[in-house]
Amino acid sequence: MLLEIKSDWVITLDEAQFLSVQPGSFVRLLTSSRMRATFHQAMEEVSRALEPRACWDRFPIREIRHDKLVLTDGTRVGGGPVVRVMGGASELVLAVCTIGAQPDQLIATARGANQWFKVSLLHEISAWAVGLLRQELCQYLARILQAEGLHVSAPLSPGESEWSVTDQKVIFSLLDATQIGVSLSDSMMMQPIWSLSLALGCGTQPMGVEDASNCKFCTIKDRCRYRAHVTAQIANLEG
């Protein structure tokens, strides 16, 4: 397969949506007109800074060996819940998405000006934005694959479940994410930092787990305030 690239994503940062997943202590901070103005400014700046891009490719699976998927070229991918979720797949889809480097530049500028509340806001909003892009990407890929009559597994990302983050190196060896400006450091950190990688299985047979978000397998699911929002979005799409 050839690397696919898409850069015409529409990512809308809705203030009410963002606030709905924040703790009450944060919302109460915004009763201060100064802090609310900073919040509005941070939302606007991140919205303008977004450069959403994604790339992906499909790789035939030769076999499943223990907790790994073995691709036709012999590359082994997996660990943790990967085989349980993607069992039955005949292809592995690997993808990387990013909102670009500009949000990090905003953070550096705010940090240089000692605007620590704004730094925190920019971090939270940027992380939320790349999460929204990930959701859009997963839904887009699912529509493409399902239109081919294929079953699609739940998506997983290295490091957010019991799937080791070291498999980032495997993903980046298979996928030329430099085509969308994303690289991987020796410490398995993506640059720009507001980037995510993911994998999902597809095939004519039912997958191990299909109707679930990545939240189900995340190691911090019990304390993540974004989980309820993601679950609600998926329910709305399926309804």
PLY file of the C-alpha trace (Angstrom):
ply
format ascii 1.0
element vertex 239
property float x
property float y
property float z
element edge 238
property int vertex1
property int vertex2
end_header
0.00 0.00 0.00
0.98 3.62 -0.44
1.13 6.17 2.35
-2.11 8.17 2.54
-2.03 11.78 3.72
-4.93 14.03 4.67
-4.57 17.64 5.79
-8.06 19.12 5.28
-9.41 18.23 8.71
-11.90 20.57 10.35
-11.19 20.66 14.08
-13.54 22.96 15.98
-12.59 23.94 19.51
-15.85 24.61 21.30
-15.47 26.38 24.65
-18.65 24.89 26.14
-17.53 21.40 25.12
-14.11 21.93 26.67
-15.58 23.28 29.92
-18.01 20.36 30.17
-15.13 17.98 30.90
-13.26 20.24 33.31
-13.52 19.93 37.11
-15.70 22.41 38.99
-12.62 23.98 40.56
-11.41 25.03 37.11
-14.78 26.40 36.04
-14.95 28.45 39.23
-11.62 30.06 38.36
-13.29 31.58 35.32
-15.61 33.69 37.47
-12.63 36.03 37.49
-13.00 38.28 34.44
-9.20 38.35 34.00
-8.90 34.57 33.99
-11.89 34.16 31.69
-10.32 36.60 29.26
-7.10 34.57 29.37
-9.13 31.40 28.72
-10.84 32.95 25.67
-7.49 34.17 24.38
-5.88 30.73 24.79
-8.75 29.03 22.96
-8.54 31.50 20.09
-4.76 31.24 19.82
-4.76 27.43 19.72
-7.64 27.43 17.22
-5.65 29.69 14.89
-2.46 27.65 15.40
-3.93 24.27 14.41
-2.31 22.58 11.43
-4.06 19.19 11.54
-2.48 16.49 9.40
-2.58 12.71 9.37
-0.94 9.87 7.48
-1.64 6.16 7.43
-0.87 2.93 5.63
-2.16 -0.65 5.57
0.01 -3.72 6.17
-1.02 -7.35 5.55
-0.81 -9.62 8.59
0.82 -13.01 8.06
0.04 -14.58 11.43
-0.50 -14.05 15.12
2.29 -15.34 17.33
1.71 -15.16 21.08
0.94 -11.50 21.83
2.27 -10.12 18.52
0.91 -9.53 15.05
3.45 -10.70 12.49
3.35 -8.76 9.22
4.23 -10.26 5.85
7.75 -8.84 6.00
8.32 -10.47 9.41
7.89 -7.30 11.47
6.30 -7.99 14.84
3.90 -5.46 16.32
1.98 -5.61 19.55
1.92 -6.67 23.13
-0.57 -5.77 25.83
-4.13 -5.88 24.47
-3.20 -5.70 20.77
-3.89 -9.34 19.83
-7.03 -9.45 21.98
-8.42 -6.35 20.27
-7.22 -7.04 16.71
-7.49 -10.82 16.62
-9.12 -11.88 13.34
-7.58 -9.01 11.37
-5.97 -9.64 8.00
-4.52 -6.12 7.81
-3.01 -3.68 10.28
-3.64 0.02 9.76
-1.00 2.29 11.28
-1.52 6.04 11.49
0.04 9.20 12.90
-1.71 12.53 13.36
-0.56 15.94 14.55
-1.87 19.45 15.12
1.56 20.85 14.29
4.28 22.73 16.15
2.62 26.12 16.57
0.79 25.31 19.84
4.13 24.49 21.46
5.47 27.84 20.27
2.51 29.53 21.97
3.37 27.70 25.19
7.01 28.75 24.97
5.99 32.38 24.49
3.60 32.29 27.47
6.25 30.57 29.61
8.79 33.21 28.67
6.35 35.88 29.84
5.71 33.99 33.14
2.02 33.61 32.20
1.65 30.32 34.06
-2.14 30.10 34.01
-2.05 30.60 30.27
0.70 27.97 29.94
-1.56 25.48 31.72
-4.51 26.40 29.53
-2.51 26.07 26.32
-1.29 22.63 27.40
-4.80 21.41 28.19
-6.38 22.83 25.06
-3.63 21.50 22.79
-3.88 18.00 24.27
-7.65 18.13 23.85
-7.31 19.32 20.24
-5.02 16.47 19.19
-7.43 14.09 20.90
-10.27 15.49 18.79
-8.14 14.98 15.67
-7.50 11.38 16.69
-11.24 10.79 17.01
-11.87 12.32 13.59
-9.12 10.18 12.07
-10.43 6.95 13.61
-13.96 7.68 12.40
-12.68 8.54 8.93
-10.65 5.33 8.66
-13.57 3.25 9.96
-15.88 4.69 7.28
-13.36 3.89 4.52
-12.76 0.34 5.70
-16.40 -0.44 6.43
-17.32 0.79 2.95
-15.06 -2.03 1.70
-17.15 -4.47 3.71
-14.48 -4.93 6.37
-14.79 -5.27 10.12
-12.74 -2.68 12.04
-11.23 -3.13 15.50
-11.11 -0.58 18.28
-8.05 1.69 17.92
-5.06 1.43 20.22
-1.98 3.60 20.77
1.37 2.55 22.22
1.87 3.83 25.74
-1.73 4.64 26.58
-2.64 1.01 27.32
-0.45 -1.91 28.34
0.94 -1.84 24.81
4.52 -0.68 25.34
5.51 2.77 24.13
8.66 1.19 22.68
6.54 -0.01 19.75
6.53 3.61 18.58
9.86 2.71 17.00
8.23 -0.12 15.04
5.40 2.13 13.85
7.79 4.84 12.69
9.98 2.27 10.91
6.93 1.24 8.87
5.29 4.62 8.43
7.10 7.66 7.01
5.49 10.24 9.26
8.07 12.83 8.21
5.72 13.35 5.28
3.45 15.23 7.71
6.32 16.72 9.70
6.38 14.22 12.58
9.51 12.45 13.81
10.37 10.18 16.72
13.16 10.80 19.21
15.37 8.14 20.80
13.23 8.47 23.94
10.09 7.55 21.93
8.73 11.10 22.05
7.09 12.44 18.92
7.95 15.87 17.58
5.87 18.01 17.42
4.75 16.84 20.85
1.09 17.40 19.95
1.05 14.23 17.86
-0.42 10.76 18.33
0.11 7.38 16.74
-2.47 4.60 16.56
-3.20 1.20 15.12
-6.33 -0.71 14.26
-7.03 -4.05 12.66
-9.38 -4.79 9.79
-10.54 -7.79 7.81
-13.49 -9.81 6.59
-13.75 -11.68 9.91
-15.06 -10.16 13.16
-12.36 -8.45 15.21
-11.52 -9.29 18.81
-12.98 -5.96 19.97
-14.89 -3.67 17.61
-17.38 -1.49 19.46
-15.08 0.29 21.87
-12.92 3.39 22.04
-9.29 3.43 23.06
-10.53 4.61 26.48
-11.50 1.03 27.38
-7.86 -0.03 27.35
-6.23 3.13 28.70
-4.29 2.72 31.94
-5.72 5.99 33.36
-9.35 5.42 32.33
-10.61 5.43 35.94
-9.35 8.95 36.57
-9.63 10.53 33.10
-12.12 13.39 32.92
-12.31 13.21 29.10
-13.54 9.62 29.03
-17.23 10.38 29.53
-17.16 12.91 26.70
-15.51 10.47 24.29
-17.99 7.73 25.23
-20.92 10.08 24.65
-19.58 11.10 21.22
-19.24 7.47 20.14
-22.77 6.69 21.35
-24.13 9.59 19.34
-22.33 8.39 16.19
-23.60 4.83 16.63
-27.14 6.02 17.35
0 1
1 2
2 3
3 4
4 5
5 6
6 7
7 8
8 9
9 10
10 11
11 12
12 13
13 14
14 15
15 16
16 17
17 18
18 19
19 20
20 21
21 22
22 23
23 24
24 25
25 26
26 27
27 28
28 29
29 30
30 31
31 32
32 33
33 34
34 35
35 36
36 37
37 38
38 39
39 40
40 41
41 42
42 43
43 44
44 45
45 46
46 47
47 48
48 49
49 50
50 51
51 52
52 53
53 54
54 55
55 56
56 57
57 58
58 59
59 60
60 61
61 62
62 63
63 64
64 65
65 66
66 67
67 68
68 69
69 70
70 71
71 72
72 73
73 74
74 75
75 76
76 77
77 78
78 79
79 80
80 81
81 82
82 83
83 84
84 85
85 86
86 87
87 88
88 89
89 90
90 91
91 92
92 93
93 94
94 95
95 96
96 97
97 98
98 99
99 100
100 101
101 102
102 103
103 104
104 105
105 106
106 107
107 108
108 109
109 110
110 111
111 112
112 113
113 114
114 115
115 116
116 117
117 118
118 119
119 120
120 121
121 122
122 123
123 124
124 125
125 126
126 127
127 128
128 129
129 130
130 131
131 132
132 133
133 134
134 135
135 136
136 137
137 138
138 139
139 140
140 141
141 142
142 143
143 144
144 145
145 146
146 147
147 148
148 149
149 150
150 151
151 152
152 153
153 154
154 155
155 156
156 157
157 158
158 159
159 160
160 161
161 162
162 163
163 164
164 165
165 166
166 167
167 168
168 169
169 170
170 171
171 172
172 173
173 174
174 175
175 176
176 177
177 178
178 179
179 180
180 181
181 182
182 183
183 184
184 185
185 186
186 187
187 188
188 189
189 190
190 191
191 192
192 193
193 194
194 195
195 196
196 197
197 198
198 199
199 200
200 201
201 202
202 203
203 204
204 205
205 206
206 207
207 208
208 209
209 210
210 211
211 212
212 213
213 214
214 215
215 216
216 217
217 218
218 219
219 220
220 221
221 222
222 223
223 224
224 225
225 226
226 227
227 228
228 229
229 230
230 231
231 232
232 233
233 234
234 235
235 236
236 237
237 238
